[in-house]
Amino acid sequence: MLRIYCWLLCCAALVTLGQSTKVENTEASSRSSASATESPIPKSTAFQDVSTEAVRTTAAPTTTTEQSQSNAANGSNLTLPMVINTWKFPEANALAWRILKQSEGGLRQTRNAVVEGCTKCEQIQCDGTVGYGGSPDELGETTLDAMVMDGATMDVGAVAGLIGVRDAIRVARYVLERTTHTMLVGQGATNFAVAMGFRTDSLVTPESRAMWQQWKAQNCQPNFWQRVNPDPKISCGPYAPKATPLTRWKEDRARTEYKIGQQHHDTIGMVAIDANNQIHTGTSTNGARNKIPGRVGDSPIAGAGSYADNEVGAAVATGDGDIMMRFLPTFVAVEAMRAGKAPAEAAAEAVKRIVKHYKDFAGAVIAVNRLGHYAAACYGMPDFPFVVSSPAEATTVKTVKCMPANAEGNVVSLSKPVKSSVKAIFIFHNLKSICDSIWFIKEISVPNS
């Protein structure tokens, strides 16, 4: 009887604990739902200005998957198809949007849209940061980086340090479609492009040559070297390592001498989504001005420059590539949306993770869920422009106010349901041990009859 009594006691305790945990989880869920209804980002945080009113009004008409699917069925979906890109490059967006509209709902056109949209920027040399004739390296040469990602198959095609071929994102598409590789680099990428029928041409222009000559005349200032001889702050190379004791590496502040903005933002990143939620992303850039030859930034790296997953959505990034690629911000944004966060909150989380470690960082992330709802977050500049086209807004330039310089970067927390689960397991094991101990005492204290 004593054994039965002990086990009944254990069961009663566990039932009581389960009811308490259920109430606690319900309350937490209610709080979470209320918070989500009020705003994607709580007003008490330092990131109230992550998205503009224009962005919010786009996402407002539809708040659930069921509603969006119903709207699509009725032909009233105003969010898809869509194309969105970083920075104020309306010409690229307009071309991508025209391509997307060639089929009803943009079906089977998303890859064409991002490739040709980014190609437009390469051809018109968007602000000198995309395509040939911009951002010369230390030797005066321009090299190109680009990528394309398919959100259905998760396949990626990319080129980095492409030499002598102007159609960088088209070559990246060929890597995606004609090989089983993900990335080709340097002269090998050029050889591949030539084999695929691309024409070679010089990427240097009189303008880029003048940029390089002016930089040399200013004692190669600024540059990306540190802890070398001669002093890179006052002299050009060639450089050799400086003999110093092994110390902890400090923050890389070399790029802080470049103002990330309309003339130094490095990248076009583009997302296209059709009415069936097929997603493609693309990027193209000529990299950082005066970079060390061989340097590759975030743009052609999956999860850094862009990321796409048809089950969730997509993200594109732009800015200080040497820092951004260390945090895979577009992957972080997509995974945040997978966990249930709104695009505004997901984009902000991706940026905050970088800000936590690099207060001098400058850049932006755009996050778009599979239903076409979008938001942008940025840091290190006053504001960030981007361009959107959809059935509701044809080629519209939007602007988002960036996070303040004192923004906090802490983003990791434990939810109460996790704590409750741990507590339940702990109590169960303790109750079981107590009951087993009582039974053991009874066994050794009661003589056998």
HELIX and SHEET records of a PDB file:
HELIX    1   1 LEU A    2  GLU A   38  1                                  37    
HELIX    2   2 GLU A   53  ALA A   59  1                                   7    
HELIX    3   3 THR A   65  ALA A   73  1                                   9    
HELIX    4   4 PRO A   90  LEU A  100  1                                  11    
HELIX    5   5 GLU A  104  GLY A  106  5                                   3    
HELIX    6   6 THR A  110  ILE A  124  1                                  15    
HELIX    7   7 CYS A  126  GLY A  128  5                                   3    
HELIX    8   8 ALA A  168  ARG A  178  1                                  11    
HELIX    9   9 GLY A  186  ALA A  195  1                                  10    
HELIX   10  10 PRO A  206  ALA A  217  1                                  12    
HELIX   11  11 ALA A  254  GLU A  257  5                                   4    
HELIX   12  12 GLY A  321  MET A  324  1                                   4    
HELIX   13  13 PRO A  329  ARG A  338  1                                  10    
HELIX   14  14 PRO A  343  VAL A  355  1                                  13    
HELIX   15  15 LYS A  416  SER A  445  1                                  30    
SHEET    1   A 8 MET A 183  VAL A 185  0                                        
SHEET    2   A 8 VAL A 156  LEU A 162  1                                        
SHEET    3   A 8 LEU A 144  ASP A 150 -1                                        
SHEET    4   A 8 ILE A 279  THR A 285 -1                                        
SHEET    5   A 8 THR A 267  ILE A 273 -1                                        
SHEET    6   A 8 MET A  82  THR A  86 -1                                        
SHEET    7   A 8 ASP A 383  SER A 390 -1                                        
SHEET    8   A 8 GLU A 393  LYS A 401 -1                                        
SHEET    1   B 2 VAL A 228  ASN A 229  0                                        
SHEET    2   B 2 ALA A 240  PRO A 241 -1                                        
SHEET    1   C 4 SER A 306  ASP A 309  0                                        
SHEET    2   C 4 GLY A 313  GLY A 319 -1                                        
SHEET    3   C 4 GLY A 363  ASN A 369 -1                                        
SHEET    4   C 4 TYR A 374  TYR A 379 -1                                        
END                                                                             
